[in-house]
Amino acid sequence: MQRVRDRTEYRRQQVRRWREAIHSFDFAAGNFADTVVYAELRPYLDEEFRRGLESGTGFVAPARGRGSSATKHTVLDAITEREREWHLI
């Protein structure tokens, strides 16, 4: 039972760290694909999105009402999916 609690706490901390890093990253000026956080999140991102981000040719249209950085929101959506999958929310 302790192992399950430890794993759950580790995952909560990981999600918290990911979100903090994403919120502080300047998506307009930097290349998110060059970050450690991206490397950690990469397996959880949509393959087509990953290819576009890594090649620099991808285009993600911003959704209305979600802010100016569609990349940021796509990554945040992937984190939310992990939280659901891991039963953290």
N, CA, C and O of each residue as an XYZ file, in Angstrom:
356
protein
N       0.811     -1.190      0.000
C       0.000      0.000      0.000
C       0.867      1.271      0.000
O       0.531      2.264     -0.646
N       1.968      1.221      0.724
C       2.872      2.373      0.773
C       3.447      2.673     -0.603
O       3.627      3.838     -0.959
N       3.738      1.634     -1.382
C       4.288      1.837     -2.729
C       3.302      2.596     -3.607
O       3.701      3.457     -4.392
N       2.030      2.284     -3.477
C       1.002      2.975     -4.263
C       0.945      4.446     -3.852
O       0.863      5.330     -4.704
N       0.988      4.700     -2.566
C       0.983      6.096     -2.084
C       2.220      6.841     -2.543
O       2.135      8.002     -2.942
N       3.372      6.183     -2.492
C       4.620      6.817     -2.942
C       4.561      7.143     -4.430
O       4.957      8.231     -4.849
N       4.068      6.205     -5.222
C       3.963      6.427     -6.666
C       2.981      7.562     -6.964
O       3.241      8.404     -7.823
N       1.867      7.578     -6.258
C       0.876      8.639     -6.446
C       1.463      9.987     -6.083
O       1.261     10.962     -6.807
N       2.181     10.061     -4.984
C       2.796     11.337     -4.570
C       3.858     11.767     -5.575
O       3.959     12.949     -5.903
N       4.646     10.819     -6.062
C       5.655     11.142     -7.076
C       4.987     11.721     -8.321
O       5.448     12.723     -8.868
N       3.917     11.098     -8.762
C       3.205     11.578     -9.945
C       2.622     12.968     -9.717
O       2.671     13.812    -10.612
N       2.078     13.213     -8.545
C       1.549     14.556     -8.224
C       2.654     15.604     -8.301
O       2.460     16.680     -8.866
N       3.799     15.289     -7.738
C       4.928     16.218     -7.776
C       5.416     16.429     -9.200
O       5.764     17.549     -9.576
N       5.444     15.372     -9.990
C       5.874     15.478    -11.378
C       4.930     16.383    -12.160
O       5.386     17.249    -12.907
N       3.639     16.199    -12.003
C       2.648     17.042    -12.683
C       2.802     18.495    -12.242
O       2.746     19.404    -13.071
N       2.992     18.713    -10.968
C       3.167     20.070    -10.443
C       4.402     20.730    -11.066
O       4.361     21.891    -11.474
N       5.491     19.973    -11.131
C       6.736     20.496    -11.708
C       6.557     20.790    -13.193
O       7.022     21.823    -13.674
N       5.894     19.900    -13.925
C       5.636     20.126    -15.341
C       4.836     21.404    -15.548
O       5.186     22.242    -16.379
N       3.763     21.541    -14.788
C       2.905     22.723    -14.950
C       3.663     24.010    -14.629
O       3.535     25.003    -15.346
N       4.439     23.995    -13.566
C       5.229     25.186    -13.212
C       6.196     25.543    -14.335
O       6.320     26.713    -14.699
N       6.869     24.561    -14.878
C       7.827     24.807    -15.960
C       7.124     25.354    -17.196
O       7.639     26.264    -17.846
N       5.981     24.825    -17.520
C       5.244     25.280    -18.699
C       4.726     26.696    -18.511
O       4.791     27.512    -19.430
N       4.218     26.988    -17.332
C       3.703     28.333    -17.080
C       4.811     29.385    -17.086
O       4.554     30.545    -17.405
N       6.020     29.000    -16.744
C       7.111     29.977    -16.725
C       7.881     30.040    -18.051
O       8.702     30.936    -18.243
N       7.623     29.098    -18.963
C       8.339     29.067    -20.240
C       7.758     30.094    -21.206
O       6.541     30.252    -21.299
N       8.633     30.787    -21.919
C       8.199     31.769    -22.922
C       8.082     31.074    -24.278
O       9.067     30.939    -25.003
N       6.887     30.642    -24.604
C       6.655     29.906    -25.841
C       6.862     30.773    -27.074
O       7.133     30.248    -28.153
N       6.740     32.078    -26.937
C       6.925     32.981    -28.080
C       8.404     33.143    -28.425
O       8.750     33.402    -29.578
N       9.271     32.991    -27.434
C      10.690     33.254    -27.660
C      11.559     31.996    -27.692
O      12.631     32.001    -28.297
N      11.113     30.935    -27.054
C      11.959     29.754    -26.940
C      11.412     28.560    -27.694
O      10.281     28.578    -28.180
N      12.226     27.526    -27.784
C      11.822     26.278    -28.424
C      11.562     25.260    -27.322
O      12.497     24.713    -26.739
N      10.301     25.012    -27.044
C       9.921     24.106    -25.969
C      10.484     22.704    -26.184
O      10.763     22.000    -25.214
N      10.654     22.290    -27.431
C      11.177     20.952    -27.737
C      12.617     20.771    -27.257
O      13.109     19.644    -27.213
N      13.295     21.853    -26.900
C      14.671     21.778    -26.408
C      14.763     21.694    -24.887
O      15.862     21.766    -24.336
N      13.647     21.546    -24.207
C      13.657     21.568    -22.745
C      13.620     20.161    -22.154
O      13.212     19.207    -22.817
N      14.046     20.050    -20.917
C      14.008     18.787    -20.189
C      12.563     18.360    -19.962
O      12.238     17.177    -20.055
N      11.708     19.315    -19.668
C      10.295     19.005    -19.434
C       9.678     18.399    -20.693
O       8.903     17.446    -20.612
N      10.023     18.951    -21.851
C       9.514     18.375    -23.092
C       9.973     16.926    -23.238
O       9.186     16.061    -23.621
N      11.222     16.664    -22.941
C      11.743     15.302    -23.041
C      10.961     14.347    -22.137
O      10.728     13.195    -22.505
N      10.559     14.816    -20.971
C       9.779     13.986    -20.055
C       8.351     13.784    -20.564
O       7.778     12.706    -20.410
N       7.790     14.816    -21.165
C       6.407     14.755    -21.647
C       6.279     14.108    -23.021
O       5.195     13.662    -23.397
N       7.343     14.057    -23.748
C       7.326     13.594    -25.145
C       6.539     12.295    -25.365
O       5.740     12.224    -26.299
N       6.742     11.274    -24.537
C       5.999     10.026    -24.772
C       4.477     10.176    -24.643
O       3.725      9.343    -25.148
N       4.038     11.217    -23.982
C       2.611     11.410    -23.734
C       1.945     12.336    -24.750
O       0.732     12.539    -24.702
N       2.724     12.891    -25.659
C       2.184     13.838    -26.636
C       1.780     13.121    -27.921
O       2.349     12.094    -28.292
N       0.796     13.683    -28.577
C       0.334     13.167    -29.855
C       1.497     13.135    -30.842
O       2.269     14.089    -30.931
N       1.619     12.037    -31.581
C       2.760     11.852    -32.486
C       2.848     12.949    -33.545
O       3.935     13.455    -33.820
N       1.734     13.313    -34.131
C       1.748     14.355    -35.163
C       2.177     15.704    -34.568
O       2.941     16.447    -35.185
N       1.687     16.005    -33.389
C       2.075     17.230    -32.693
C       3.573     17.221    -32.408
O       4.254     18.223    -32.626
N       4.086     16.089    -31.921
C       5.520     15.953    -31.626
C       6.363     16.190    -32.859
O       7.328     16.953    -32.823
N       6.000     15.540    -33.948
C       6.775     15.690    -35.188
C       6.817     17.149    -35.627
O       7.879     17.654    -35.990
N       5.691     17.821    -35.598
C       5.644     19.223    -35.996
C       6.475     20.105    -35.094
O       7.181     20.995    -35.567
N       6.398     19.866    -33.809
C       7.153     20.671    -32.852
C       8.649     20.445    -33.009
O       9.429     21.397    -32.970
N       9.048     19.209    -33.183
C      10.468     18.886    -33.293
C      11.068     19.322    -34.625
O      12.248     19.669    -34.689
N      10.278     19.306    -35.672
C      10.796     19.707    -36.980
C      10.730     21.213    -37.185
O      11.385     21.757    -38.074
N       9.940     21.877    -36.361
C       9.771     23.320    -36.506
C       8.809     23.686    -37.616
O       8.652     24.863    -37.939
N       8.159     22.685    -38.207
C       7.234     22.965    -39.304
C       5.783     22.821    -38.887
O       4.873     23.126    -39.658
N       5.571     22.358    -37.669
C       4.201     22.142    -37.220
C       3.472     23.445    -36.985
O       4.062     24.453    -36.594
N       2.201     23.404    -37.228
C       1.370     24.579    -36.993
C       0.171     24.145    -36.184
O      -0.568     23.244    -36.579
N      -0.015     24.786    -35.058
C      -1.169     24.515    -34.215
C      -1.951     25.801    -34.127
O      -1.448     26.807    -33.627
N      -3.169     25.777    -34.606
C      -4.010     26.980    -34.568
C      -4.550     27.161    -33.159
O      -5.066     26.214    -32.566
N      -4.436     28.366    -32.619
C      -4.939     28.595    -31.263
C      -6.453     28.493    -31.220
O      -7.154     28.994    -32.099
N      -6.935     27.842    -30.194
C      -8.381     27.753    -29.994
C      -8.878     29.056    -29.394
O      -8.192     29.669    -28.577
N     -10.031     29.465    -29.784
C     -10.581     30.716    -29.259
C     -10.773     30.595    -27.752
O     -11.218     29.566    -27.244
N     -10.436     31.643    -27.070
C     -10.633     31.684    -25.632
C      -9.607     30.943    -24.808
O      -9.764     30.836    -23.592
N      -8.564     30.429    -25.425
C      -7.558     29.664    -24.682
C      -6.223     30.364    -24.625
O      -5.253     29.777    -24.147
N      -6.133     31.579    -25.085
C      -4.858     32.287    -25.051
C      -4.146     32.211    -26.377
O      -4.643     31.620    -27.336
N      -2.975     32.816    -26.420
C      -2.269     32.958    -27.684
C      -1.322     31.805    -28.007
O      -0.890     31.685    -29.154
N      -0.988     30.965    -27.052
C      -0.039     29.887    -27.319
C      -0.747     28.539    -27.391
O      -1.018     27.902    -26.372
N      -1.036     28.125    -28.613
C      -1.686     26.832    -28.805
C      -0.769     25.692    -28.376
O      -1.243     24.671    -27.878
N       0.526     25.856    -28.564
C       1.476     24.819    -28.146
C       1.389     24.620    -26.641
O       1.317     23.489    -26.159
N       1.397     25.706    -25.914
C       1.313     25.636    -24.453
C       0.049     24.898    -24.029
O       0.105     24.025    -23.162
N      -1.069     25.234    -24.620
C      -2.328     24.616    -24.225
C      -2.429     23.159    -24.660
O      -3.071     22.357    -23.982
N      -1.814     22.811    -25.763
C      -1.788     21.417    -26.194
C      -0.979     20.580    -25.205
O      -1.366     19.461    -24.870
N       0.129     21.120    -24.746
C       0.958     20.413    -23.763
C       0.216     20.313    -22.429
O       0.235     19.264    -21.787
N      -0.428     21.388    -22.016
C      -1.200     21.346    -20.768
C      -2.337     20.321    -20.863
O      -2.639     19.637    -19.884
N      -2.955     20.216    -22.019
C      -4.005     19.208    -22.218
C      -3.441     17.797    -22.056
O      -4.096     16.930    -21.479
N      -2.234     17.564    -22.561
C      -1.600     16.252    -22.422
C      -1.326     15.937    -20.953
O      -1.466     14.792    -20.522
N      -0.941     16.945    -20.196
C      -0.708     16.746    -18.760
C      -2.020     16.385    -18.066
O      -2.056     15.490    -17.222
N      -3.074     17.072    -18.418
C      -4.380     16.783    -17.825
C      -4.803     15.352    -18.140
O      -5.379     14.673    -17.290
N      -4.524     14.896    -19.347
C      -4.830     13.504    -19.707
C      -4.068     12.536    -18.809
O      -4.622     11.530    -18.367
N      -2.777     12.842    -18.536
C      -2.004     11.975    -17.643
C      -2.608     11.972    -16.253
O      -2.709     10.922    -15.619
N      -3.010     13.142    -15.774
C      -3.625     13.213    -14.441
C      -4.864     12.310    -14.370
O      -5.069     11.611    -13.378
N      -5.670     12.327    -15.406
C      -6.859     11.472    -15.424
C      -6.461      9.995    -15.477
O      -7.003      9.164    -14.748
N      -5.510      9.691    -16.350
C      -5.054      8.312    -16.496
C      -4.490      7.782    -15.185
O      -4.709      6.623    -14.833
N      -3.769      8.625    -14.468
C      -3.151      8.242    -13.199
C      -4.087      8.407    -12.015
O      -3.673      8.199    -10.875
N      -5.346      8.777    -12.258
C      -6.366      8.959    -11.220
C      -5.973      9.997    -10.175
O      -6.210      9.828     -8.979
N      -5.366     11.075    -10.664
C      -4.989     12.176     -9.772
C      -6.079     13.235     -9.719
O      -6.137     14.036     -8.786
N      -6.940     13.231    -10.726
C      -8.091     14.152    -10.727
C      -9.361     13.369    -11.023
O     -10.446     13.948    -11.072
